[in-house]
Amino acid sequence: MTKSQKTKLEKIRKTVDKEKKRLRITEPKFTIQLDGKTDKLLLGYSIPIDVGIDIKGKRIIRKKQKKKYLSTATINDLKYVVMNVQKYADMVSNEINSNIRSIGGDKDTITYWAKFYYENPYRFGNIEISPKSLNGDKCSLTYLINFIEKEEPSMLNIWNWVEEGRDFLVRYMKHKQTIGGDKKKWSNGSVNSDYRRIRAFFNFVSHNIEGYPMGILNKMPFAKSKTITETFTPLEMVKVKQFMEDYA
């Protein structure tokens, strides 16, 4: 780093610190750094990461140093950087919070809630779920969890589903229709049935975790299987459709 770069960087840092005080930003902590080769500025900060379990079974959390380029800011953009101090603080804070949620604990995992879901015949008030339905939910969620553990372990955390769940579920269903389950590839009907179970499961989660959004998987465009109607009269078809609308 040249003498001129050091002088400019020091001025930016002092001005940013003054702006932080004016905005009363004490957390998250971050610094302005410089790539001396390109004159581009970076944010320097730390995020919590999970490094495993200790001998007592407690989760070990460490801080990892990170740097992120401010793609639109160089060492000559003092005013621009100062104008965006709050934006930088929010960006770092969002990443830290996201990491904290992804680390979580047992109660932040699909595995925990799935067991609670398919072993509990009374999910809402005194309405009892049939053993057949509970078993279907268990099979559906077990397939899902096994896939996640092998392919995308980060999706075991329920909070990652808030933003990534819909895209992930599409990938999962495509896998089941191209690769298949234990015995064969899934039909449109199997996909739609499984989707309804998974959707209901996450709506159940939202009812039981404060702050977890409702309907994160609602209205996804999975193809429904065609219903064979040759044996129904027009009047019977109206009754069937009405029944499906009432109890969907």
SEPA-956305 format. One line per field, with one value per residue: chain; z, y, x of N, C-alpha, C, O in turn. Coordinates in steps of 0.1 Angstrom, whole numbers, plus 2048, in hexadecimal, padded with zeros to 3 digits. Layout:
# SEPA-956305
chain <- (A;...)
nup <- (Z;...)
nnorth <- (Y;...)
neast <- (X;...)
caup <- (Z;...)
canorth <- (Y;...)
caeast <- (X;...)
cup <- (Z;...)
cnorth <- (Y;...)
ceast <- (X;...)
oup <- (Z;...)
onorth <- (Y;...)
oeast <- (X;...)
This chain:
# SEPA-956305
chain <- (A;A;A;A;A;A;A;A;A;A;A;A;A;A;A;A;A;A;A;A;A;A;A;A;A;A;A;A;A;A;A;A;A;A;A;A;A;A;A;A;A;A;A;A;A;A;A;A;A;A;A;A;A;A;A;A;A;A;A;A;A;A;A;A;A;A;A;A;A;A;A;A;A;A;A;A;A;A;A;A;A;A;A;A;A;A;A;A;A;A;A;A;A;A;A;A;A;A;A;A;A;A;A;A;A;A;A;A;A;A;A;A;A;A;A;A;A;A;A;A;A;A;A;A;A;A;A;A;A;A;A;A;A;A;A;A;A;A;A;A;A;A;A;A;A;A;A;A;A;A;A;A;A;A;A;A;A;A;A;A;A;A;A;A;A;A;A;A;A;A;A;A;A;A;A;A;A;A;A;A;A;A;A;A;A;A;A;A;A;A;A;A;A;A;A;A;A;A;A;A;A;A;A;A;A;A;A;A;A;A;A;A;A;A;A;A;A;A;A;A;A;A;A;A;A;A;A;A;A;A;A;A;A;A;A;A;A;A;A;A;A;A;A;A;A;A;A;A)
nup <- (800;7F7;803;7FE;7FB;814;823;818;81E;83A;83F;835;847;85F;85A;855;86F;87D;872;879;895;894;88A;89E;89D;8AB;8A9;88D;88F;878;860;849;82E;817;7F6;7EA;7D0;7BE;7C7;7D1;7EA;808;81F;83F;856;86F;871;882;884;882;891;899;8B3;8D6;8EF;902;8F5;8EE;8D7;8C3;8BD;8A7;89D;87C;866;84D;82C;816;7F6;7EE;7D5;7C6;7CF;7D4;7DF;7DB;7E0;7F6;800;7F6;803;81E;81D;81B;833;845;835;831;84B;850;83C;845;85E;857;84B;860;871;861;861;87C;87F;86D;87B;893;8A8;8B4;8B3;89D;887;86B;871;88D;88E;87C;888;89E;891;882;897;8A6;8AB;8B0;8A4;8A0;8B7;8C1;8AC;89E;88D;875;878;85F;850;860;85D;841;841;84F;83E;828;833;83C;824;819;82D;82C;812;813;826;818;800;803;81F;82D;82B;83F;853;85E;85B;844;830;82D;81A;807;803;7F0;7D7;7DC;7E1;7C8;7BB;7C9;7C3;7A7;7A7;7B2;79E;789;791;7A5;7C1;7DB;7CC;7B3;799;7A1;79B;78D;79E;7B6;7BC;7C1;7D6;7EA;7EB;7F7;810;81A;818;82B;842;845;849;862;871;871;881;899;89F;8A9;895;87E;85C;84D;834;822;80E;7FF;7E3;7CE;7AD;7A6;791;790;792;778;77B;777;767;759;764;773;775;768;77D;794;791;797;7B2;7BC;7B6;7C6;7DF;7E0;7E0;7F8;80B;805)
nnorth <- (7F4;816;836;84A;83C;831;849;852;83D;83D;855;84F;83B;849;85B;84A;83E;854;858;840;845;85A;84F;83D;823;807;7EC;7D6;7CF;7DD;7E3;7FA;7F0;7EC;7E2;7E3;7E0;7E5;7FB;7F8;7F8;7E5;7D4;7CA;7B1;79B;77A;762;73F;71C;704;6EA;6D1;6D1;6BC;6BA;6BA;6D3;6EE;6FC;71D;733;751;75D;76F;785;794;7AB;7B8;7DA;7DF;7F6;80A;81D;827;842;84A;858;867;858;83F;847;84F;836;828;81E;80B;7F9;7F0;7E3;7CF;7BF;7B8;7A9;793;788;781;76E;75A;753;749;733;723;71D;706;6E6;6EA;6F9;6EA;6D6;6BB;6B9;6C6;6B7;69D;6A4;6AC;695;683;68D;68C;69F;6BD;6D6;6E3;6CE;6BD;69F;68D;674;653;649;660;66C;65A;65D;678;674;663;674;68A;67D;674;68D;698;685;689;6A4;6A2;695;6A4;6C1;6CD;6E5;6EC;6DF;6F0;702;71D;724;71D;732;745;736;71F;719;718;703;6EE;6EA;6E0;6C8;6BA;6B7;6A6;68F;689;683;673;664;652;63B;625;62B;645;664;66C;687;688;67D;690;6A7;69F;69B;6B4;6C2;6B7;6BF;6DB;6DF;6D7;6EB;701;6FA;6FC;717;71F;718;724;742;75E;751;750;74C;736;732;71F;71F;71D;712;709;6EB;6D0;6C1;6A0;690;68C;66F;670;663;652;662;675;695;6A3;696;69C;6B7;6B6;6A8;6BA;6CF;6C4;6C0;6DA;6E3;6D4;6D6)
neast <- (808;806;813;801;7E9;7E6;7E2;7C9;7B8;7B9;7AC;792;78B;78A;776;760;75E;755;73C;730;72D;71C;705;701;70A;715;718;715;739;750;76A;779;78C;7A8;7AF;7CE;7D7;7C3;7B6;79D;783;77C;767;76F;768;75A;74B;736;73E;737;74A;749;743;74B;75B;748;731;728;722;73B;744;754;765;767;77C;773;773;764;760;758;748;741;751;76F;78F;78E;775;769;752;73C;740;73C;721;715;718;705;6F8;70D;711;6F8;6FA;70F;704;6EE;6FA;708;6F2;6E5;6F8;6F8;6DF;6E1;6F3;6E7;6D4;6C9;6AE;6AA;6AB;69F;69D;698;67E;66F;66D;65E;648;63D;639;626;605;5F2;5F2;5E6;5D3;5B8;5B6;5BB;5D5;5D5;5E4;5ED;5F1;605;61A;61E;627;63F;64E;651;65F;676;682;688;69A;6AF;6B8;6C1;6D5;6E9;6EC;6E8;6F0;6ED;6D3;6C6;6C2;6A7;6A3;6B1;6A0;68E;696;6A2;693;67F;68C;69D;68B;680;697;69A;682;685;69B;68F;67E;68E;6A4;699;688;68B;684;679;674;664;642;62D;618;622;635;626;616;62A;635;61F;61F;638;635;620;62D;641;630;625;63D;640;62B;634;64C;656;657;65E;657;637;629;63F;643;62D;616;626;630;62B;624;604;5F7;5E4;5C2;5AE;590;57C;568;557;53A;52F;522;52C;547;547;540;557;56C;564;566;582;58B;580;58E;5A9)
caup <- (800;7F6;80D;7FA;7FE;823;827;814;826;848;83F;833;853;86A;857;857;87D;882;86D;882;8A1;892;888;8AA;899;8B2;8A3;88D;88D;86B;85D;83B;82A;809;7ED;7E5;7C2;7B6;7CD;7D5;7F8;80D;82C;847;861;873;872;88A;87D;88A;88E;89F;8C1;8DF;8F6;90B;8ED;8EB;8CA;8C4;8B3;8A5;894;870;860;83F;825;80B;7EE;7EC;7C6;7C0;7D7;7D4;7E9;7D8;7E1;804;802;7F3;80E;82A;81A;81C;83F;84B;82C;834;858;84E;834;84E;868;850;849;86D;876;859;866;889;87C;867;885;89B;8B1;8B0;8B0;890;87C;866;878;899;88C;875;892;8A6;888;87F;8A3;8AE;8A5;8B3;89F;8A1;8C0;8C4;89F;89E;880;874;877;851;84C;867;856;835;844;854;832;820;839;83D;817;818;835;826;806;818;82D;80E;7F6;807;82D;832;82B;84B;85C;859;857;836;827;82B;80D;7FD;803;7E3;7CC;7E0;7DF;7B9;7B8;7CF;7BB;79A;7AA;7B4;791;77F;798;7AC;7CF;7DE;7C2;7A5;798;7A6;792;791;7AA;7C2;7BF;7C6;7E4;7F3;7ED;800;81E;81E;81A;837;84D;848;84F;870;878;873;88C;8A6;8A1;8A8;88B;872;853;849;826;81A;802;7F9;7D5;7C5;7A1;7A3;789;796;78A;772;781;76D;769;750;76C;77A;76E;76A;78B;79D;790;79F;7C0;7BF;7B6;7D2;7EA;7E0;7E4;806;814;800)
canorth <- (800;822;840;851;833;831;856;853;833;842;85F;848;834;852;861;840;83D;85F;855;836;84B;863;846;835;815;800;7DE;7CD;7D6;7DB;7ED;7FC;7EC;7F0;7DA;7ED;7DE;7EA;807;7F5;7F7;7D9;7D3;7C0;7AE;78D;773;756;733;710;6FC;6DD;6CF;6CD;6AF;6BA;6BB;6E1;6F3;706;728;73B;75C;75D;77C;786;7A0;7AC;7C4;7E3;7DF;803;814;81D;82F;850;84C;85A;86B;84C;836;84D;84F;828;821;817;800;7EF;7EA;7DA;7C4;7B6;7B3;79E;787;782;77B;763;750;74F;740;726;71B;719;6FB;6DB;6EF;700;6E0;6CE;6AE;6BB;6C9;6AB;693;6AA;6AD;688;67C;694;68A;6AB;6C8;6E2;6E1;6C0;6B6;693;689;665;64C;648;66D;66E;652;664;683;66F;65F;680;692;675;675;69A;699;67D;690;6B0;69E;690;6AE;6CF;6CD;6F2;6ED;6D9;6FB;706;72B;725;71B;73E;74B;72C;712;717;713;6F6;6E4;6E7;6D7;6BB;6B3;6B3;69B;684;685;67E;668;65B;650;62E;61A;630;653;669;671;694;686;67B;69D;6B0;69A;69D;6C3;6C6;6B3;6C8;6E8;6DF;6D6;6F9;70A;6F5;702;726;720;714;72C;751;765;749;754;743;734;733;716;71F;720;70F;703;6DD;6CA;6B7;694;691;683;668;674;65D;64B;66C;67D;6A3;6A7;690;6A3;6C3;6B2;6A4;6C6;6D7;6BD;6C3;6E8;6E5;6CE;6D7)
caeast <- (800;80E;810;7F5;7DE;7E5;7DC;7BB;7B1;7B8;7A2;785;788;786;769;756;75C;74D;72F;72B;729;711;6FA;700;70D;720;718;721;746;756;774;77C;799;7AB;7B7;7D7;7DA;7B8;7B0;78F;781;776;762;774;75F;75B;73E;737;73D;736;756;747;73F;755;75A;73C;726;724;726;746;742;760;763;76F;77E;76E;774;75B;762;74E;74A;740;758;77E;796;78B;766;766;744;734;741;735;712;710;71D;6FA;6F6;718;70E;6ED;6FE;717;6FB;6E6;702;70A;6E6;6E3;701;6F4;6D3;6E5;6FA;6DB;6D5;6C0;6A0;6AA;6AD;694;69D;691;670;669;66A;653;63C;637;636;61C;5F8;5EA;5FA;5DE;5C8;5B5;5B5;5C4;5DA;5D5;5F1;5F1;5F6;611;624;621;630;64C;655;654;66A;682;688;68D;6A6;6BA;6BE;6C8;6E2;6F2;6EE;6E9;6EF;6E9;6C4;6C1;6BE;69A;6A4;6B6;694;686;699;6A7;68B;677;695;6A2;680;67F;6A2;697;678;68B;6A3;687;678;698;6AC;68F;689;692;681;676;673;657;639;628;60F;62A;63C;61C;612;635;635;614;623;643;62F;619;637;647;626;625;648;63D;621;63A;658;653;65F;660;64C;62C;627;64B;643;61F;613;630;62A;62E;619;5FC;5F4;5D7;5B7;5A6;582;572;55E;54F;530;531;51E;536;553;545;541;565;574;560;56C;590;58D;57D;597;5B7)
cup <- (800;801;80A;7FD;80D;828;824;81C;834;849;83E;840;85E;867;859;866;883;87E;875;88F;8A0;890;894;8A6;8A1;8AE;896;88B;87F;869;84E;838;81B;802;7E6;7D6;7B9;7BB;7D1;7E4;7FC;81B;833;853;865;874;87B;881;886;887;895;8AD;8CA;8E6;8FF;903;8EA;8DE;8CC;8B9;8B3;89C;888;869;851;839;819;803;7ED;7DD;7C0;7C6;7D6;7DE;7E7;7DA;7F0;807;800;7FE;81B;829;81D;828;845;842;82F;841;857;846;83D;859;863;84F;856;872;86E;85E;873;888;876;871;88E;8A5;8AC;8AC;8A4;884;878;86E;885;897;885;87F;89B;89E;886;88B;8AB;8A7;8A7;8B0;8A2;8AA;8C2;8B7;89E;88F;880;873;869;84D;853;861;849;836;848;847;82A;826;83A;82F;815;820;830;81A;80A;81E;823;804;7FA;816;833;833;836;854;856;855;849;82C;825;81E;803;7FB;7F6;7D8;7D0;7DE;7D1;7B5;7BD;7C7;7AD;79C;7AB;7A7;787;785;79E;7BB;7D2;7D3;7B4;7A5;79C;79B;796;79E;7B7;7C6;7C6;7D4;7EE;7F5;7F7;80E;823;821;828;843;850;84D;85E;877;87A;87E;89A;8A9;89F;89E;87E;869;84F;839;81D;80D;7FB;7EA;7CC;7B9;79E;79C;791;78D;784;778;776;770;761;758;773;771;770;778;795;79D;798;7AD;7C4;7C0;7C2;7DE;7EB;7E4;7F2;80F;80F;80B)
cnorth <- (80C;82C;848;849;832;83D;856;849;837;84C;859;842;83D;858;857;83E;848;85D;84A;83C;853;85A;83C;826;810;7F2;7DE;7D5;7D2;7E6;7EF;7F9;7EE;7E5;7E3;7EB;7E4;7F7;805;7F4;7EA;7DC;7C8;7BD;79F;787;766;74A;727;707;6EE;6DD;6CB;6C0;6AE;6BB;6C9;6E6;6FD;710;730;747;75B;76A;77B;794;7A0;7B9;7CD;7E6;7ED;80E;812;826;83E;853;84E;85D;85F;842;83A;84C;841;821;819;80A;7F5;7E8;7E0;7CE;7BA;7B0;7A7;792;780;77B;76E;757;74A;745;733;71D;715;70E;6F0;6E0;6F7;6F7;6DA;6C1;6AF;6BD;6BE;6A1;698;6AA;69F;67F;682;694;697;6B8;6D5;6DF;6D2;6B8;6AB;68F;67A;65F;64B;655;670;667;658;670;67F;66A;66A;688;68A;675;682;69C;691;683;69C;6AD;69B;69C;6BC;6D0;6DA;6F3;6E5;6E4;701;715;72D;723;728;745;741;720;70F;712;705;6EB;6E0;6DD;6C9;6B3;6AF;6A7;68E;67F;680;673;65E;659;643;624;620;640;658;66E;680;693;685;688;6A6;6AC;69D;6AC;6C8;6C3;6BC;6D6;6E9;6DE;6E4;703;706;6FC;710;728;71E;71C;73A;757;75D;74C;749;742;735;72A;716;723;71E;707;6F5;6D8;6C0;6AB;695;687;67C;66A;66D;656;655;673;68C;6A8;6A2;697;6B0;6C1;6AF;6B1;6CF;6D1;6C0;6D1;6EA;6DF;6CE;6DE)
ceast <- (809;80A;803;7E8;7DB;7DE;7CD;7B3;7AF;7AD;794;781;783;779;75E;753;753;73E;728;726;71D;704;6F8;702;719;722;711;72E;74B;760;774;78A;79C;7B3;7C1;7DA;7D0;7B2;7A1;78E;77A;771;769;76C;761;74D;740;736;73D;742;755;742;74A;753;74E;72F;721;729;731;745;74F;75C;76C;770;77A;771;76B;75E;756;74F;749;748;767;783;793;77D;762;757;73A;734;73A;726;70D;714;711;6F7;701;715;702;6F1;706;70E;6F3;6ED;705;6FE;6E3;6EC;6FD;6E8;6D7;6ED;6EF;6DE;6CB;6B3;69F;6AC;6A0;692;695;682;668;664;65E;646;635;635;62B;60E;5EF;5F3;5F3;5D2;5C5;5B2;5BF;5C8;5DA;5E2;5F6;5F7;603;61C;628;62A;63E;654;65A;660;677;689;68F;69A;6B1;6C1;6C6;6D5;6ED;6F6;6F0;6E7;6EA;6DA;6BE;6BC;6B1;69A;6A9;6AB;68C;689;69D;69E;684;680;69A;697;67F;68B;69F;68D;67D;693;69A;680;682;6A1;6A3;691;690;690;67F;675;665;64F;635;620;617;631;632;618;61E;637;62B;618;62E;63E;628;622;63D;63D;624;631;646;634;628;647;655;65D;662;654;643;62C;633;64B;635;61F;61F;62B;62E;622;612;5FA;5E6;5CE;5AF;597;578;566;555;545;534;52E;527;543;552;546;550;56D;570;566;57B;593;58A;587;5A6;5BF)
oup <- (808;808;814;802;811;831;82C;820;839;853;844;844;865;870;85D;86A;88C;885;878;894;8A8;895;894;8AC;89F;8B0;894;886;87B;86F;846;83E;814;808;7DC;7D0;7AE;7B3;7D5;7EA;7F3;822;82E;85B;85E;878;87B;878;891;87B;896;8B2;8C5;8E4;903;908;8E4;8DA;8D4;8AD;8BD;895;889;867;84A;840;812;809;7EC;7D9;7B5;7C4;7D7;7E5;7F0;7D6;7F5;810;808;802;821;832;81F;829;849;848;82F;842;85D;84A;83C;85C;86A;851;857;877;874;85E;876;88E;87A;86F;890;8AA;8A1;8A3;8A0;879;880;871;888;89E;887;87E;89E;8A4;888;88A;8B6;89D;8A0;8B9;8A6;8A6;8C5;8B8;89E;887;88A;86E;867;846;84D;85F;845;82F;844;846;825;81E;83A;82F;811;81B;830;819;805;81B;825;800;7F5;81A;83E;83B;838;85D;84B;84C;843;820;81B;817;7F7;7F2;7F2;7D1;7C7;7D9;7CE;7AE;7B6;7C5;7A9;793;7A5;7A6;77D;77D;79E;7C1;7CA;7D0;7AA;7B0;79B;791;7A1;7A6;7C1;7D2;7D0;7DD;7F9;801;7FF;818;82E;82A;82F;84E;85B;855;866;883;885;885;8A4;8B4;894;89F;875;86C;84D;832;812;804;7F3;7E5;7C3;7BB;793;7A0;798;780;78A;77B;76C;77B;762;752;77A;765;77A;77F;79F;7A7;79E;7B5;7CF;7C9;7C8;7E7;7F6;7EB;7F9;81A;814;809)
onorth <- (80E;82A;84B;84E;833;83D;85A;84C;835;84D;85D;843;83B;85A;85A;83C;846;860;84B;838;853;85E;834;81D;813;7EC;7E5;7E0;7C7;7F1;7E6;7FD;7F3;7DF;7EA;7F5;7E9;7FD;80E;7EE;7E4;7E5;7BD;7C7;798;78E;761;749;728;704;6E7;6E6;6C4;6BA;6A3;6BC;6CA;6E2;706;70D;734;747;758;771;772;79E;796;7C4;7C8;7EF;7EF;81A;807;82D;846;85E;848;857;85E;83D;833;849;83F;815;80D;7FF;7E9;7DC;7D5;7C3;7AE;7A4;79D;787;774;76F;765;74C;73E;73B;728;711;708;70D;6F1;6DA;6FC;6FB;6D8;6BD;6A6;6B6;6BC;69C;690;6A8;69E;675;67D;69B;698;6BD;6DF;6D9;6CB;6AD;6AE;68E;673;665;64C;655;675;66C;657;672;685;66E;66B;68B;690;676;683;6A1;696;683;69F;6B3;69D;69D;6C3;6D5;6DA;6FB;6E5;6E1;705;719;737;727;729;749;744;718;704;708;6FD;6E0;6D5;6D4;6BF;6A8;6A4;69E;684;673;679;669;652;65E;640;61C;619;646;650;674;684;69C;68A;68B;6AC;6B4;6A1;6B0;6D0;6CA;6C1;6DD;6F3;6E5;6E8;70C;70F;700;715;733;723;71A;73E;755;763;74A;73D;74C;739;72D;70D;72A;726;6FF;6F2;6DA;6B8;6AD;69B;67B;683;667;670;655;650;676;68F;6B0;6A9;699;6B4;6C9;6B3;6B2;6D5;6D8;6C3;6D4;6F2;6E4;6C7;6DF)
oeast <- (812;801;7FC;7DE;7D0;7D5;7C5;7A8;7A4;7A5;78A;776;779;771;753;748;74B;735;71C;71B;714;6F9;6EF;6FA;724;72D;707;72E;74B;75F;771;793;792;7BC;7BD;7DF;7D3;7AA;79B;797;773;775;76A;769;768;743;74B;72D;742;744;75F;73D;753;748;74A;724;716;735;730;744;754;752;778;766;77D;772;769;75E;74B;757;74F;746;76C;77B;795;778;759;751;731;729;733;71F;701;714;714;6F4;6FD;717;703;6ED;704;70F;6F0;6E8;705;6FF;6DE;6E7;6FE;6E7;6D2;6EC;6EF;6E9;6C6;6AD;694;6AD;696;687;68D;67A;65C;659;655;63B;629;62F;627;60C;5E5;5FA;5FA;5C8;5CE;5AC;5CB;5BF;5DE;5EC;602;601;60D;628;634;633;648;660;665;669;682;695;69A;6A4;6BD;6CD;6D1;6DF;6F8;702;6F9;6DC;6E4;6D5;6B2;6B3;6B1;692;6A6;6AC;685;680;69B;6A0;684;67D;69C;69B;67C;688;6A2;68F;679;693;69E;67D;67E;6A4;6A5;69B;699;699;683;675;65B;654;638;620;613;632;635;616;61B;639;62E;615;62E;642;62A;620;63E;640;621;62F;649;634;623;64D;651;669;667;649;647;62E;632;652;632;628;622;621;634;616;617;5FA;5DE;5D1;5AB;592;56C;55B;54B;549;53B;535;52B;549;55C;54D;554;575;579;56A;580;59D;591;58A;5AE;5CB)
